[in-house]
Amino acid sequence: RFILVKMTRWVAHNMRPFCQVVDVLGEMADMESQISAVLLQQGIQQTHCQDFSEEVLNCLPETPWSISEEEVAKRRDLREWRIFSIDPETARDLDDALSIEMVDESTAR
């Protein structure tokens, strides 16, 4: 299992530190656990697991919703691209983003 611990002390000449269990991320074979472990290791905070407030949910359009063909025709279709926002959590608009594309097995752009 992936387990997040906080090192509490490490006695000199002892190969094993004393730790406190902070969270159990899940089984090592589970993809979600692996993603959580990598994000934690890289210092990336996960916010997608938090519930949205009722105020935010009330702003959403009724489901199911779709984008009209007329609207799609006006735009460049990037739905197949891997794009992610780099705006801070406090951003009022999401207008800064990066994308990544594999050119070959060892090269990305």
Helices and strands as residue ranges (DSSP letters): E 2-9, E 18-26, H 31-41, H 54-58, H 69-74, E 82-85, E 97-100, E 102-104, E 107-108
